[in-house]
Amino acid sequence: MSEEGLNKSAILLLSLGENEAAEVFKYLGPKEVQKLGMAMASLSNVSRDDIDRVFRDFYTAAEEKTTLGMDSDDYIRSVLTKALGDEKAASLIDRILQGGDTSGIESLKWMDASSVAELIHNEHPQIIATILVHLESDQSSEILSHFTDRLRNDVLLRIATLDGIQPTALKELNDVLAKLLSGGTNIKKATLGGVKVAADIMNYMSGGQETAAIENIRDHDPDMAQQILDAMFVFENLLDVDDRGIQLLLREIQSESLIVALKGASEDLREKIFKNMSQRAAEMMREDLESKGPVRISEVEAEQKEILKVVRRLADEGQIVLGGKGEEGYV
């Protein structure tokens, strides 16, 4: 959701009564609740015109919606069962209505990473991998940071080689979590895991953890390690972002952070960044970069990771489109 969309939603919810706003929040996920809550807390001096405009936009959007599709799961189940019979319809329904209620696992999304790590770190690595592929990549990465190197690398290897989760196994896993977290159970087939999920999680890791994990996977399967590297969005991939995307990114990051990040960038990427600044700003950035003393590689990687978090946020919001690292040293 864009910043404008967040602000509009925040204004709308603040304009509703407490009970009505609470009902809306029941349908949102952890990240949405956090973003909306922060937006609501930061609002100030909202004019009557702003409120009127938000209500008009909401009314227009709501008017375009219909009730078609609401409560469609029960309808689909009923129709297919009548047409095909219980046995034939069962597997087809599971494929059509994948996902369902994974309430035990879903509850983990509302917990902080250290608490989840404490809860699951003694489980079998395959179970941990199954849990983490259901969470957001940044949360999974933070959870993994609380594990030992050996466990972290083992879990990532299992995530990368995971190509599906049997409904029975997932149901048993959710039953255990449900008892711990007072959740429910009703699981359908989930085809999660794989190279892309492992790459997404590793995108959020520190440089050292990322390198160790890749080396561990390379020992197991060199081709898979390369597939993961190819699927990751690293700092040099900014070369594939169009000029408008780079300009949007530059508005979101601090100059000092960019200077440190560019110390480890190729000349081509530096020029792409400079090209999307004003002439004066580019000249100042070049001078600051040249006058900047030696910077530890770990510091460069840390700043690049922070900038990539902004890149992924902008990509998630649809503002930019994304196109097609060892030993401590100095650069």
Buried (B, 14 or more C-beta within 10 A) or exposed (E): BEEEEBBBBBBBBBBEEEEEBEEEEEEBEBBBEEBBBEBBEEEEEBEEEBBEEBBEEBEEEEEEEEEEEEEEEEEBBEEBBEEBEEEEBEEBBBEEBEEBBBBBBBBBBEBEBEEBBEBBBEBEBBBBBBBBBBBBBBBBBBBBBBBEEEBBBBBBBBBBBBEEBEBEBBBEBBBEBBEEBEBBBEBBBBEBBBBBBBBBBBBBBBBBBBBBBBEBBBEEBEEBBBBBBEBBBEBEBBBEBEEEBBBBBBEEBEEEBBBBBBBBBEEEBBEBBBEBBEEEEBEEBBEBBEEEEEBBBEBBBBBBBBBBEBBBEBBEBEBBEBEEBEEEEEE
